Structures are given as C-alpha cells and as structure tokens.
C-alpha cells in the first residue's frame, strides 16, 4: 500500500496535519491531525509497504508489543483506505 499524492503533511503550531490538495479540498471538511505514530506511518507510506512492514517499523520505533502495534496500524490503515487516501 502507498499514500496518494493529494494530501500534504504539514507541521503547524507543533501539530502534524494532513492538508488536502486539489480536488481533495472539496471532499474534506478541514485538516486531519496526526499523532506521532500516525505521522510515522504516513511518512513510511511514501513508498509501497505491506501491513507487516508497517507493524514491524512501529514496534521498533515506539517500543510497543506486536499485538498492540498490529491492531493500531490496522485501524489507522483501514481508516486511510476508507477515506481513499492510500492505494492498497
């Protein structure tokens, strides 16, 4: 899976925001705030990654258990997919 190019990650006032570009501006009502884990996953999705790749990276970076990381990453990726922000 890989992120689409019509969203831009910006840090504004210490918060990481996904800002819509182009036609996405009409689809979204504002911006989306990312926590540090969400930002890290979004950055990883600049390249094609599997779910397993993302979980392994989150476990290593944030020192969390694989079960917890797997559930959180799956939830986040499912949300991005429903919104049409990533290609699976």
C-alpha positions as CSV (number, residue, x, y, z in Angstrom):
1,X,0.0,0.0,0.0
2,X,1.1,3.6,-0.7
3,X,-0.3,7.0,0.2
4,X,-1.8,9.2,-2.5
5,X,-0.3,12.4,-3.6
6,X,-3.2,14.7,-3.0
7,X,-2.5,15.2,0.8
8,X,0.3,17.2,2.2
9,X,1.8,16.7,5.7
10,X,2.5,20.0,7.4
11,X,3.5,20.9,10.9
12,X,1.6,23.9,12.1
13,X,1.9,25.2,15.7
14,X,3.5,21.9,16.8
15,X,0.7,19.8,15.3
16,X,1.2,17.4,12.3
17,X,-1.7,18.0,9.9
18,X,-2.7,16.3,6.7
19,X,-3.8,19.1,4.4
20,X,-5.9,18.3,1.3
21,X,-4.7,19.4,-2.1
22,X,-6.6,19.8,-5.4
23,X,-9.9,18.0,-5.6
24,X,-9.5,16.6,-2.0
25,X,-10.2,20.2,-0.7
26,X,-13.8,19.7,-1.7
27,X,-14.0,16.2,-0.2
28,X,-12.7,17.1,3.2
29,X,-14.0,19.4,5.8
30,X,-10.7,20.7,7.1
31,X,-7.5,19.1,8.0
32,X,-6.6,15.9,9.9
33,X,-4.4,16.0,13.0
34,X,-1.9,13.1,13.3
35,X,-0.3,11.8,16.4
36,X,3.4,10.8,16.3
37,X,2.6,7.2,15.3
38,X,0.2,8.4,12.6
39,X,2.8,10.8,11.2
40,X,5.4,8.0,11.2
41,X,3.1,5.6,9.3
42,X,2.2,8.3,6.8
43,X,5.9,9.0,6.1
44,X,6.5,5.3,5.6
45,X,3.7,5.2,3.1
46,X,5.6,7.4,0.8
47,X,6.9,4.1,-0.6
48,X,4.9,0.9,-1.2
49,X,4.7,-1.0,2.1
50,X,2.9,-4.1,3.4
51,X,0.9,-4.1,6.6
52,X,3.6,-6.3,8.1
53,X,6.3,-3.7,7.2
54,X,4.4,-1.0,8.9
55,X,3.8,-3.1,12.1
56,X,7.4,-4.1,12.3
57,X,8.5,-0.4,11.9
58,X,6.1,0.8,14.6
59,X,7.2,-1.9,17.0
60,X,10.8,-0.9,16.5
61,X,10.3,2.8,16.7
62,X,7.8,3.1,19.5
63,X,8.8,0.0,21.6
64,X,5.3,-1.4,21.8
65,X,4.2,-5.0,21.5
66,X,3.4,-6.6,18.2
67,X,-0.2,-7.3,19.0
68,X,-0.9,-3.7,20.1
69,X,1.0,-2.2,17.1
70,X,-0.8,-4.6,14.7
71,X,-4.2,-3.6,15.9
72,X,-3.4,0.1,15.9
73,X,-1.7,0.1,12.5
74,X,-4.6,-1.9,11.0
75,X,-7.2,0.5,12.4
76,X,-5.2,3.5,11.0
77,X,-4.7,1.9,7.6
78,X,-8.3,0.9,7.4
79,X,-9.4,4.5,8.1
80,X,-7.0,5.9,5.5
81,X,-8.3,3.3,3.0
82,X,-12.0,4.2,3.7
83,X,-11.1,7.8,3.1
84,X,-9.4,7.0,-0.2
85,X,-6.1,8.4,0.9
86,X,-4.0,5.3,0.2
87,X,-3.8,2.8,-2.6
88,X,-3.8,-0.8,-1.4
